[in-house]
Amino acid sequence: MDKQAFFDGTMFDAYRWFGAHLEGDTAVFRTFAPNASRITVTGACNGWGETGLTQDGRSGFWEGRVTGAAAGQFYKYRIYGANGTVTEHCDPYGFAMELRPGCCSVITELDEYTFTDAEWMQTRTSSPDAPLNIYEMHLGSWRRSPDNENGWYRYDEIADLLIPYLQKNGFTHVEFLPLSEHPFDGSWGYQNTGFFAPTARYGTPAQLKALIDRLHQSGIGAIMDFVPVHFAVDSYGLARYDSTPLYEYPHVAVGESEWGSYNFIHSRREVRCFLQSAANYWLEEFHFDGLRMDAVSRLIYWQGDPARGVNGDTLAFLKMMNQGLKDRHPTALLLAEDSTAYPGVTKPLEQDGLGFDYKWDLGWMHDTLEYFQTPPDERPLYRGKLLFSMQYFPNEHYLLPLSHDEVVHGKAAIVQKMWGTDLTDKYAQARAFYLYMFAHPGKKLNFMGNELGLRTEWSEAGELDWTYENGPFHTFFRALCAAYRAHPALQDDYAPDSFRWCEPDPDAPCVFAFERRSADETLLAVCNFADEVYTFDAPRGAELVLHTAWPQFGGNPDADAPAGDALTLPAFSAALLRLAPSEPA
């Protein structure tokens, strides 16, 4: 290993040296703990005795060898602090861990699985003109296995169920909530102890690679949530790893996050190498097609608060990490979950941007959902909530997210967020809302269950309510995704002339109409968010692509194709039309 590069903070493959590596029947253990006075490894490979590691001078690099080791054996480090403490830790660079509540690392060979997805890897694209319709999912609560005491399917087992479902429903990518190891189920993977270890809940690293391989062979991309901001406080993890704050800040004021976890200290070059290497590891070793970076606001501002100012060290780390990842994986997607107005998140680094491909448009999400929670007679007062998104849209490459965060902790399912108490009205509004979302510029993301039209919040303790599958709302959602995949005008999001508001009808302030354009076609979306019927003259020769009030979707049987030049939009409905050439709305 280039140790100078490690201390300079420029490494992206530190995992190739740190961790446990097999050389025949000998395991080589390496870790970085500059303030430890002694380190031993204990595990199945040495009968749970203690084998000492030797420090390279006073460099902080410790190394030891154990003969008779094999893949699959558990191990830990026993770290003796200069202050007299003795603490057992999992390996920060360990490639696998035992199932919680166990906390041992597992000796694992990186090359134990051989991918067969070379064609996919060579032809995948990060082009902003390509369709991107993401299915966000928590792997352990999508479906429950009757053959597992915890109800979990293995990575490779769930492929048989997941892949046909994604294909049938028109999703281009699946995004997994963090699969890196974590002790608490209720954290959903966002408080990690094993940044290089796929969670043992669902199987082995090789089985995860098999899932991704099969996704690629089926034409579906795989994205994983990555957490570079904070980590779990459990004593066996990164916390006070060498008896001192090594990965975290030494000061509580900035060292503890709002989630009760510890914040990484990104000013330390060793920490940068750790996180950069972890991000690269998932892209390089597992062939993930992208990473969604969690809590990016905390990498821009101190504690995510603009009032506290920009954190120069974390921002420098973020730029370096994104640059290094793009240099190594130019077609991988980098997505920012960022709620701030910091400029240039999706601009290239050479233009002083942060280098992400897409930024979550959380402003669009909040404004649009608030509009649909507003009583219809008050909606004319809030028309600007829906107009505002296109005023700032040219600033970034935005992705429209309806993520897990919007359907938990008392926020209600998407359908239940709609105004009113009548379920027929709620579903009608939800269909109109979704057509508006898919016609609006920006890539798409929906959390599992949104497509079914569930009326209950998500919980990681159960599975989705599959009695809704193939119901009227699900039928509508599939048709909407199919329309998105079939029409280039809905995918060409960022060209200056790809969107145009139509002249508003002064007598219908809850009606929104706009065009979407590509080189091949022009589409017209007309959305009636009022609680009364709206009729308009459809452009001559227009083809009705989709109407949210069609009866097969649970709507009004009177919502037919244009009769003459007139098209009726019942209350809370929307329509998508393909215009004849040279026929602007």
N, C-alpha and C positions, 0 to 999 in steps of 0.2 A: 504494500500500500504506500501511496505517496503521502507520507505523514505531514509534509509541509502543506499540501493541498487541503488536508483535513483541518489543520490549524488556520489556514487562510479562509476556510468556509466555502471552498469551491468544488467539493466532491459531490458526486451524484450516485456513486456506487460503493459507498462505505460498507454496505451489507456483504459485499464479496469478501471482505477481510474480517469484519467483526461477526460475532455470533458463533455458532457451532458448525464446523465444517469437517466432513469425513474425508480422511485420506486412508483408503483401505479400511482396516479395522481399528484405526485410530481416529479419535475425535480431537480436533484442535479448537480450543475455546479461547476467544479473545473478547475483551471488553475495555471500555475506557472509564477510568475512575481515578482521577488525579489526586483526590484527597483521602483515598483509602490507605490504611496501613498494612492490610493483608486481605487477600481474596482467595477463596477456595471454591471449587466446583464440587457439588454433591449430587449424586443421582444413581440411576440404575446401572450406569456404565462402571461405577466403582463401588457397587454394593452399598450406596448411600453413605460411604465414608467421605473423607475430605481430601481432595487432591489440590495442592497449592498451585496458584498461578504466579508467574514471575513478572515483575514490572521491568520494562525496558528503561533502565536508568531511573530518572524522575519524570518521565514523559507522560505518565498516566496511562500508558498502554500496557495491559496485562495479558499474558498468554500462558496457556497450560495444555498438556496433552494427556489423554487417557486411552490406553490400549484396551481392546476388547469391546469397543463401543459399536453400536448399530443404530440404524434409523429406527425411529419409533420410541427410543428410550427417553424417559423424563430426566430433567436435570434442573438445578438452580445454582445461583451464585450465593455464597455466604460472604458478605462484605463486612470487614472489620474497620470501623471508623477510627480516625485518630483521636476521637473523643471517648473511645472505649465502648461504643455501641457495636452490636453485632446484629445484622439484619439480613434475612434471606430475600433475594430478589429473583424475579424471572429475568431472562436475558432481554435487554432492550432491543437487540437485533435478532431475537429468536424467530425462526420461520414457522413455528407452530406452538400451540399451548394446549394443555389438558383442559377438559371441560370444567367450567366453573362449578362449584366454588374452588376447585383445585387451581393452583397457580404456577405449576411447573411449566418450563419450556420443554419442547420436544425436539430431539435431534431429527432433522429433516434434510433430505437431499433436494437441492433446487431443481435438478434435471430429471426428477423421477417421472415426469410426464412429457410426452412428445406431442406438440401441437400439429394439427393437420389443416391449419387455416391460412396457409401462405397466400392463397389467392385473395382472400378477404383483406389481409393486412397490406397487400400491395395495392389494392384498388379502393380501399376506404377513403373517404374524403372529409375534410373539415370545411368545405365550401359553404359560405353563407347562403348560396342559392339552392342547396340541397334540402329536401324535406327533413324536418326534425320534429318528431312526435314522440315524446318520452313518457314511458310508463314508470313512475316512481313506485318502488315497492319495498316493504319490510319482509324479508324472505321468510321469517319464521311465523308470520301470521297471515300470509296470503291464503294458503290452504293448510289444514292440519292432517298429519299422517296418523292413521289408526294403529300403525305398527311401531310407533315410537312413544315412550312414556311421557315425553315432553310435547309430543305432537309435531315434531319437526321432520320435514323431509331432508334427506341429504342433498347436497349440491347437485350431484349427478342424477339423483332420483327425480328431483323437481323439474328437470329439463323436459321430461316426457309430458308433463302437464303444462308447463309455462310456455314453451316454444309454440305449440299450436294455438294457444290462447292469444299470444302476442300477434301472431300472423293473422289470425281471424279478425282481430280487432284493429288492425291497421297501424300498429305502433312500429316505429323505426328503431327505437332503442329502449332498453330497460335500464333504469338507474336504481341501484341497490343502496338503501341506507347503509351506513358503514358496516363492512364485514370484517374489519380489523377487530382483534379480540378485545372484549370488554367484560367487566365483572357483573354488571347490573343489567338485567333484561330491560328494565324500565328506562334505561338511558338510550335505548334503540341503537346503540353503537357509537354514540357521540362522546363518550368518556372512555378513552382507550387505555389499556395497559400493554397491549401487544401491537405495535404499529406495523410490524412485518408479519404478523401471524393471522391468517384467516380464522375467524372464530370457529372453535371446535363444535359449536352447537349443530352445525350442518355438515360436518365432515372434515376431510383432510385438504391440504393445499392441492393435491393432485385431483381431487374430486371437484374442487372449484375450477381448476383449469379445464377439466372436462366439460363443465357447464358452459364456460365461456367459448370453448372450442365449438361446441354444438350450436350455440347461439350464432356464431359467425358462419358456420356452414348452412344455417337457415336464413341468412341475410339480415340478422338483427345485431345491432351494436350493444355493447355493455359499458355502462358508466358506473363508477362507484363514488360515493360521498367520502371525502377525505377531510380530516380534522387537524389542521396545522396550527391551531390557536391554543389549545389547552389539553390536559390529560387528567386521568382519574387520580384521586388522592391516595388510593390503596398503598399501603406501606411496601408491598412486594413489587410494585411497579417502578415508575421513574422517580417518584417522590423521594427526595433526599437520597439519591441513589448511592453516593459515596459517603454518606453521613452528613453531607452539606447540600445546599440547594445547587444542584448541577444543571438540571434541565429547566428549573423554575426560577422566578425572581426571588431574591432573599427578603423582599419587603412585601408585607401583606397588602398594602394599599394598591399595588398593581399585580401582586402575585396570585391573588385569588379571584376567580371569575364569578360572575353573577349566578353561575350554575353550581357553585360549590366545588369547582375543580381548580387545578393549578394552571396558570398561564405559562406557556413557554417563554423563555428569555431569548428572543431572537437576536440579540446583540452578540451572543456567544457564537463564535464560528463553529464550534463543535455541534451545537444545537442545530444550526443551519444545515450542516452536513447530514445530520440525523434525519431531519424532515425532508430535505431534498432527496436524499437516498430512498426514503420511504415512498415518496410520491413516484419517483422513477421506478422503484421496485414493482409497484402494481401495474404500471404501464409496460414495463420490459418483461417481467417474469410471468405475468398473468394475462397479458395481451388485452387489458382493459382499453377501451376506445376513448376514454376520457375520465376526468376527475371533476367532480363538483366540489369546489372549495367552500367549506362551511365557515360562517361568521367572518367574512372578509372585512367587515367594518372594523373588527378588532385588530386587523392587520394594517389598517390605515390610520385610525385614531387611537389614542390612549383609551383603553377600555371601551372602544367603540363610540366614544363621545366626542363629537366635533368640537364641543366647547373646551375640551382639554387639549386640543391641538393634534397635529399629525405626529405619529410616532415614526421618526425617521429610520430607526433601526429595523422595525418590522416591515416598513414599506420597502426598504432596500432589500431585505430578505425576500419579500414577495416578488419583486421584479427579477431578482437573480434566479429564483426558483422557476418562475414562468419562462424566462429566457432559456434556461438550461433544459427544461422539459420540451420546449418547442424545438430546440436545436436537435434533440435526440428523437423526438416523436412529432414531426411536423404535422401529421394528419390526426393527431389526438386532439380531443376537445377539452378545453379548460373553461369551466363554468363558474361564475362568481355569484355566490349568495350574498349580496351586498345591499343593504338598505339605505346607504348614504347617497348624497349627491356629489360625491367626489368625482371630478371629471376624468375622462380618458380611461375608464376601466377596461374597455375593449379596444382601445387604440394600441397599435404596435409599440413595443418598447422603444424602437428607434424614433418614434414620434412622441416620446415622453409619456406613453401610456403604461398601463399595467400588464398588457399582453394577454388578457383573457379573450376567448372567442365570443362568449356571451355573458351578459349580466341579467340576473333575475330582475324583472320589472315588478318590484313589490308595490310601487306606487299605483300601477295599473290594477293590480290585484285588490288593494285596499279600496281604491276609489270605485271600482266596478261593483264589488260586493256591497259596499255601502249604498250605492245607487239602487241595487236590487232589494235591499232591505227597507228602502224608503216607500211609504204608501204611494200608490199611483197618482193621487191628486196632488202630492207634493213634488213629484218627480220633475215637473217643468222648472222648478226652482233650482234643481241640481243638475241640469243638463250639462253644465260645464265639467262635471266629474268625468263624463265620458269623452268630452272633447279635449280635455287637457293632455291625455296621453300622447296624442299625435303632435303636440307642440314641442315636446322634448324628445320624441322618438328618434329623430335624426342624430342625437348626440351619442348614442351607443348602439351596439347590436344587442337588442333586448330579447329575452325569452319570457313568455307569459306563464307564470307558475301558479298552479293550484295544488300545493304540496301537502305533505302530512301535517305541517304546522297549522293548516287551516281547518282541520277536521278532528281536532283533539282538544282536551282541557276545557270543555264547555263551549267551544266555538260553534258546534253543530256541523252536521254534514252539509254539503253544498246545497242539496235540495231544501233542506230545512232552513237554510239561511234566507231563502226567498221570502218576500213579504207575504203576510196573510196566514190564515189558518186552514184554508181549503186546499187539500192535497192536489186536486186537479189544477188549481191555479199555480201552486208551487211547482209542479212538474212542467207546466206550460212555460213558466218564467225560466226555469232551469234550462229547458231546451232552447229558448230564445237566447239566453245568456251564453250558452255554449256555441251556438252558431255565430254569435257576435265575437266570441273569443277566437274561433278558428278562422273567421274572415278578417279579423284585426291583424295587422302586421306584427311579426314576432314569432319565434319558434314556440312550441307548445310543450307543457309538462302537466301531467295529472297524476295524482296519487291513486294507488289501487283502491278500487271501490267507487271512485267518482264516476267511472264509466257505467256502473250498474245502477246509478241513481239511488244509492242507499239513503236511508232516513236516519240512521244511527251513526254516532261517531266511531272512529277507529279505536281499537284497543289492541295492544300487542299481546294481550293475554288470550285472545281467541282467534277466530278466522273470520274472513268476510262472510256476509250472509249471502250465500250462493242461490237462495231462492229467487233473487232478483235477476239472475242470469237469464238472458234471452227474453226478458220482459220488454214492454214497449219502450222504456227509456234506453235500455241497453241496445235495442234494435236501432233506435235513433243515433246513439253514439257511434255505433259501428258504421252506419251510413255516413255520418259526418266525417269520421276518420278516412273512410274510403274516398269521399269527395276531396278531402285535403290532399291525399296521395295522388289523386287523378288530375288535379288542376294546377298547372305551374304558376298560375296567377296567385295562388294562395301560398306559394313557397318563395316567391321572389319578394322578399320582405324589405330589402334595404336600398333598392334603386330609387332615385329621387322621384321618378314618375310612377312608382308602383302602387300609389294610394292617392285617392282624391275624394274629398267630401262632396256629396251632392248638395244642391241648393235645398235648404230646409223648407219644409211646409209650415208656414206660420200658423196654420190651424191645427197642427199636429206636433206639439213640442216634445212628445215622447216617442216620436218616430225619428230614427237615424238611418241615413242611407249613404253608402259610399261605394266607390269602385275599387277593385283590385285588378292590376294590369301586369301582364308579362308580354314578351315578344309574340306569344302565340295566341293570347286570348285576353278578353276583358270580362270580369265578373262584376255583378251588382248585388250587394247585400242590402236588404231593406228590413229593418228591425222595428217592430211595433211593441214598445214596452208600456203601452197604455192598457187600461182595463176596458177598452172599447174597440170595436171593429174599425179597421182602416182599409180603405180601398184606393188604389192608385192605378194609373195607366202604365202598364208595362211597356218598355221600348219595343218597337216593332221587330219581330223576328227573334225575340228573346226566348231562350230555352230555360225552363224551370229545372234547376239542378236538385234543389232540396227545399222542402217546406216543413218547418217544425210542427205544423198542425196537421200533417197527414195522419189519417186514422191509425195506420200501423205503428205510429209513434205514440199513440194515446191521445191524439188531437181531434180536431173538428173535421168531420167528413166533408164539409163545404169548402175546405181549403184545397181546391183542385188547381190544375194547370190554368194558365191565363185563358179566360173566356173572352174572346175578342181581344181587346186591349186592356181589360181590367183584371187586376189581381187583388184578391181579398186576403187581408191579414187579420184573422180573428184576434181578440185580446191576447196579449202576451205571446206573440208569435213572430217569426222571422222567416225570410225566404232568401235563397241564393239563386241568382239567375246568371246564365251565360249569354252575353250580348252578341248579337249578330255583328259581323265586321263593320266598322265605320258607323256604329250606331251608339254614340255616347248617351248616357242617361240624362 
